Amino acid sequence: MKVALLTLENPNLVLNKDYAGGFGGGFTTGNSIFSKIFRSIRKRNEIWPLISYAYAGAIFRKEGHEVKAITNEIIDADLYLIQPSMADYSNEIQYIRRIRKETKAKIGVMGPFPKAMPHLFEPYVDFIALGDPESILIDIAKTGNIPEGQVQIRPVVLDELPYPAWDLFDYHKFGNSILLEGRPTLFVQGSRGCFYHCNYCPYLVIGDKHSIRSPQKVVDEIEYLIKNYDAKAITFRDPLFTGHKKNAKAIAEEIIKRGLKIPWMCETRLDHLDKETIDLFYEAGMRTIKVGIESANEEIIKLANRIPIAIKHQEEIISYCDKKHIKVCAFYIIGLPDDNHETIAQTLKYAKRLNTPVANFTVATPFPGTLFYENLKDNIFEDNLDKWDSFHSVFEHKNLSKYEIEHYNDKMFTQYYLRSRYILAYFRRLFWSS
């Protein structure tokens, strides 16, 4: 069987398909000169893969099938696998229609977007994977039988999956120098899923079960990536790397034990970190950590079904990371349902106080399949799915207009980065790194 892993790119967008839990996250700040500069920097520095494609390629190769990763082209293939993004739906559905019209290939789609809105794809595809697709792909690779319709998944043992086939891609380009130096930076999963239930979180759409891998096998994979791909850095692509803190610490200890010298980055919650854990992670190579702050207002956070993290603890951990020369990327959400002018001003003020090396501001987006979407679906006015990119307001807000929310989000970037305290800290950190 000849399998095509199709990536669809839109040159007019700054869009990362891996972001927003796999729905795809854009970066469409405003039209000021500084906003355009921010977009240019982001597009130039950030090239990330879809780990689902790399796993798919490895699964089919293992069973002797021919696999090719392609971008924006239609080739002779027996099976197309596609992970569509919501923020480029109009472009991507046209490609899918073309494949259906111009070829005899079977088409399978996967990821949270088709799972949450299967009706958009059913007329044009053969099957839709309703969750992490590996169990379905293993069955196809072994039997050659293509399923039809909406296909339920089975749990898989993460340690039994083959290593992702990064050589199918131009992997030398992978990385994000804003967050972590070194190309290629390759993805590794120490775990999957998250056991928290923040109502806006798109990661929960694909599945809310938290599963972990053996620390030894995780570090085996890191060694494999260094040896076979000359990996210069690693990103742990876990929504909650320290969800099982004992396991995450065991991964770090195994990296130290084997004497591996490779920088890495992870994403987690600040209340899953303490100074002892940070010291261990730093010794093992952690140089960047991504954390959700979301809002400075505790009530806003509680109403979004997120468990608040004590302000004092957040500040202590971020300050300690700064002293250890660990880069922190903090995420903020503007326009949550109970936000108002005052709470948004509080969030910007708090972000400035934390003064992390990287801060990312996005507009609250009720992705289909989330409780956030179910709560607000009667108030959604935006039916152009290309606008669902985490930078456009898509529902009627009780306190703020669409213009105000988007204007605030754009203003956050310029007011955060273009200030003396941030610039001084930037050069101080630059001096440290050199």
Long-range contacts (C-beta under 8 A, 24 or more apart in sequence): 1-60, 1-65, 1-66, 1-78, 1-79, 1-141, 1-144, 2-65, 2-66, 2-67, 2-68, 2-76, 2-77, 2-78, 2-79, 3-56, 3-57, 3-60, 3-65, 3-66, 3-67, 3-68, 3-77, 3-78, 3-79, 3-80, 3-81, 4-68, 4-69, 4-70, 4-75, 4-77, 4-79, 4-80, 4-81, 4-105, 5-53, 5-56, 5-57, 5-67, 5-68, 5-69, 5-70, 5-81, 5-168, 6-70, 6-71, 6-80, 6-81, 6-82, 6-95, 6-99, 7-50, 7-53, 7-69, 7-70, 7-71, 7-72, 8-71, 8-72, 8-82, 8-84, 8-85, 8-88, 8-91, 8-92, 8-95, 9-71, 9-72, 10-88, 10-91, 13-87, 13-88, 13-389, 14-39, 14-42, 14-43, 15-85, 15-87, 15-88, 15-389, 16-46, 16-48, 17-50, 17-83, 17-85, 18-48, 18-49, 18-50, 18-51, 18-237, 19-390, 20-86, 20-202, 20-365, 20-367, 20-390, 21-112, 21-201, 21-202, 21-203, 21-204, 21-205, 21-206, 21-239, 21-367, 22-50, 22-52, 22-83, 22-111, 22-112, 22-113, 22-202, 22-206, 23-85, 23-86, 23-87, 23-111, 23-112, 23-113, 23-202, 23-205, 23-367, 23-388, 24-85, 24-86, 24-87, 24-88, 24-113, 24-389, 25-87, 25-362, 25-389, 25-390, 26-87, 26-389, 26-390, 26-391, 27-391, 28-389, 28-391, 28-392, 29-391, 29-409, 29-410, 29-413, 30-406, 30-407, 30-410, 32-410, 32-414, 34-413, 34-414, 34-418, 35-410, 35-413, 35-414, 38-413, 38-417, 41-178, 42-178, 45-176, 45-177, 45-178, 46-176, 46-178, 47-173, 47-174, 47-175, 47-176, 48-174, 48-176, 48-187, 49-166, 49-169, 49-171, 49-174, 49-187, 50-83, 51-164, 51-187, 51-189, 51-237, 52-83, 52-110, 52-111, 52-132, 52-133, 53-81, 53-83, 53-168, 53-169, 54-164, 54-165, 54-166, 54-168, 54-169, 54-187, 55-134, 55-137, 55-161, 55-162, 55-164, 55-165, 56-81, 56-133, 56-134, 56-137, 57-164, 57-165, 57-168, 58-161, 58-162, 58-163, 58-164, 58-165, 59-134, 59-137, 59-138, 59-141, 59-161, 59-162, 60-137, 60-140, 60-141, 61-162, 61-165, 62-141, 62-162, 63-141, 63-142, 65-141, 67-165, 67-168, 68-168, 69-168, 69-169, 74-98, 74-99, 74-102, 74-103, 76-103, 77-103, 77-105, 78-105, 78-106, 79-105, 79-106, 79-107, 79-108, 79-140, 79-146, 80-105, 80-106, 80-107, 80-108, 81-108, 81-109, 81-110, 81-137, 82-107, 82-108, 82-109, 82-110, 83-109, 83-110, 83-111, 84-109, 84-111, 84-113, 84-114, 84-121, 85-113, 86-113, 86-367, 86-385, 86-388, 86-389, 87-385, 87-386, 87-387, 87-388, 87-389, 87-390, 88-386, 89-113, 89-120, 89-385, 89-386, 90-384, 90-385, 90-386, 91-386, 93-120, 93-121, 93-124, 96-121, 96-124, 96-125, 97-124, 100-124, 100-125, 106-146, 108-133, 108-136, 108-140, 108-146, 111-206, 112-202, 112-205, 112-206, 112-367, 112-369, 113-368, 115-205, 115-206, 115-369, 116-205, 116-367, 116-368, 116-369, 116-373, 117-368, 118-150, 122-149, 122-150, 127-151, 129-153, 131-206, 131-207, 132-156, 132-192, 132-206, 132-207, 134-161, 155-209, 155-211, 158-189, 158-191, 158-192, 158-211, 158-212, 158-213, 159-213, 159-214, 159-217, 163-221, 163-224, 163-225, 166-225, 166-229, 167-229, 171-229, 175-232, 175-233, 178-358, 179-265, 179-288, 179-290, 179-327, 179-329, 179-358, 180-233, 180-235, 180-263, 180-264, 180-265, 180-287, 180-288, 180-327, 181-232, 181-233, 181-263, 181-287, 182-232, 182-233, 182-263, 183-232, 183-233, 184-229, 184-230, 184-231, 184-232, 184-233, 185-231, 185-232, 185-233, 185-234, 185-235, 185-265, 186-225, 186-229, 186-231, 186-233, 186-234, 186-235, 187-234, 187-235, 187-236, 187-237, 188-218, 188-221, 188-222, 188-225, 188-234, 188-235, 188-236, 188-237, 189-213, 189-236, 189-237, 189-238, 190-215, 190-218, 190-236, 190-238, 190-241, 190-247, 190-248, 190-251, 190-266, 191-238, 191-240, 191-241, 191-243, 191-244, 191-247, 191-248, 192-238, 192-239, 193-239, 193-240, 194-239, 194-240, 194-243, 195-240, 195-243, 196-240, 196-269, 196-306, 196-307, 197-305, 197-371, 198-304, 198-305, 198-306, 199-304, 199-305, 199-306, 199-370, 199-371, 199-372, 199-375, 200-304, 200-333, 200-336, 200-364, 200-365, 200-366, 200-367, 200-370, 200-372, 201-370, 202-367, 202-369, 202-370, 203-239, 204-369, 204-370, 205-367, 205-368, 205-369, 205-370, 210-240, 210-243, 210-244, 212-243, 212-244, 212-247, 213-247, 215-247, 215-250, 215-251, 215-253, 215-254, 216-254, 218-251, 218-254, 219-251, 219-254, 219-255, 219-258, 219-260, 222-255, 222-260, 222-262, 223-258, 223-260, 226-260, 226-262, 231-262, 232-262, 232-263, 233-262, 233-263, 233-264, 233-265, 234-262, 234-263, 234-264, 234-265, 234-285, 235-264, 235-265, 235-266, 236-264, 236-265, 236-266, 236-267, 238-266, 238-267, 238-268, 239-267, 240-267, 240-268, 240-269, 240-272, 241-266, 241-267, 241-268, 242-266, 242-268, 242-269, 242-272, 242-273, 242-277, 243-268, 243-272, 245-272, 245-277, 248-277, 249-277, 249-280, 251-284, 252-280, 252-281, 252-283, 252-284, 252-286, 253-280, 253-284, 255-284, 255-285, 256-280, 256-283, 256-284, 260-285, 261-285, 263-287, 263-288, 264-288, 265-289, 265-290, 266-290, 267-291, 269-309, 270-309, 270-313, 270-314, 270-317, 270-318, 271-307, 271-309, 271-310, 271-313, 273-317, 274-317, 275-317, 275-320, 278-317, 278-320, 278-321, 278-324, 278-326, 279-324, 282-324, 282-326, 286-326, 287-325, 287-326, 287-327, 288-326, 288-327, 288-328, 288-329, 289-321, 289-326, 289-327, 289-328, 289-329, 290-328, 290-329, 290-331, 291-318, 291-328, 291-329, 291-330, 291-331, 292-330, 292-331, 293-330, 293-331, 293-332, 293-347, 293-350, 293-351, 293-354, 294-331, 294-332, 294-333, 294-336, 295-332, 295-333, 295-336, 295-339, 295-343, 295-346, 295-347, 296-343, 296-346, 296-347, 296-349, 296-350, 296-351, 297-339, 297-343, 297-346, 297-347, 299-338, 300-336, 300-338, 300-339, 300-343, 303-336, 303-337, 303-338, 304-336, 304-337, 304-372, 305-371, 314-354, 315-353, 315-354, 318-354, 318-356, 322-429, 325-429, 325-432, 325-433, 327-357, 327-358, 327-429, 328-356, 328-357, 328-358, 329-356, 329-357, 329-358, 329-359, 329-360, 330-354, 330-356, 330-358, 330-359, 330-360, 331-360, 331-362, 332-359, 332-360, 332-361, 332-362, 332-412, 333-361, 333-362, 333-363, 333-364, 334-361, 334-362, 334-363, 334-364, 334-405, 334-408, 334-409, 334-412, 335-363, 335-364, 335-393, 335-397, 335-400, 335-405, 335-408, 335-409, 336-364, 337-364, 337-375, 337-376, 337-397, 337-398, 338-399, 339-364, 339-397, 339-399, 339-400, 340-399, 340-400, 341-399, 341-400, 341-404, 344-400, 344-408, 348-412, 348-415, 348-416, 351-412, 351-416, 352-415, 352-416, 352-419, 352-421, 352-422, 355-421, 355-422, 355-425, 357-425, 357-426, 357-429, 359-412, 359-416, 359-417, 361-409, 361-412, 361-413, 361-416, 362-390, 362-391, 362-409, 363-390, 363-391, 363-392, 363-393, 363-405, 363-406, 363-409, 364-393, 364-405, 365-389, 365-390, 365-394, 366-394, 366-395
